Amino acid sequence: RPHHPSHPQSAQYGTCSLRKMSVMEALELLDQLVDESDPDVDFPNSFHAYQTAEGIRRAHPDKDWFHLVGLLHDLGKVLALFGEPQ
């Protein structure tokens, strides 16, 4: 995504100069986060991502782009591990 000067997060993270990781690494990292929106869940955050993607796949087997969206939808939460508020 191109840098936009009115978005401080874009300036800070948009260049990907702080850390680069694969989607799988980000999903694993997400498991270290206690999600403020659901703090009592006793299974890893990555499980929610897989569960969402699988539910979408079952409901919409012909929309592979939608399966991917289900997998990725919470990945931005990893920024909380780098000091961003949830």
N, C-alpha and C positions, 0 to 999 in steps of 0.2 A: 504494500500500500504506500502511495507516495506521501512524503512528509507534508504536513499541513501545519503552518506556524501557529494556528490558534489551538492546536491540540498538544498539550505538553507531553502526554504519553507517546504521541507519535514522534515527537522530537527525541524522547528518551529511549524508546524501544524500536522505533521504526527502522533504524539502520541495522538492527539485529547484531549490534557490536558488543553487547554485554554477554550474551551467551547464545549459542546455537544448539538446537537439539532436534531429534526426530520426533514425529508424532508419538511413537511408542515411548520414547524417553519422557515426553511431556505427560503422557497418560500415567506412567509410573511415578513421576514426580508429583502429580496430582494426588496420589495416594498419601502423601505426607501432610496434606492439608486437612484441617478440621473445618468443614464447610459451615459457616455461620448460619446459612439458611436451613441446614439440616444437621445439627451437631450430634444428634443421638444415633445416627446410623452406624451400625456395627459391621458394615462391609466397606471395602475400599471404594473411593470415588471412581476409579477406573471401571469398576463393576457396573456402576450406573451408566457410564458411557456405552459399554458393550450391551447392556440390557436395553437401552434406548435404541441403539442401532438395530438390534435384533427384532425388537417390537415393530419398528418401522419396516424392516425387511419383510416381516410376516404380513403386515397390513398392506404394503406397497411393493411387492416383489419386483416390479418392473422399473422402479425408480432408484437406481443405484446411487445417484447423486444425493438422494434423500437419506439413504443408509449412512453415507459418509457424514452428512450434516449431523445426524444423531450421534455419531461417534465423537465428533469434534465440538459439539455445542457448548461444553463447559471448559474447554482447554484454556481459555483466557484467565480462568481462576488461578492458574499457576503464578500469575503476577503477584498474588497475595503473598507468596513465598519470597518475593523480592521487594516487599515493603509497600505494595499498593493496597489500599483498603478493599475489602470484599464488597 
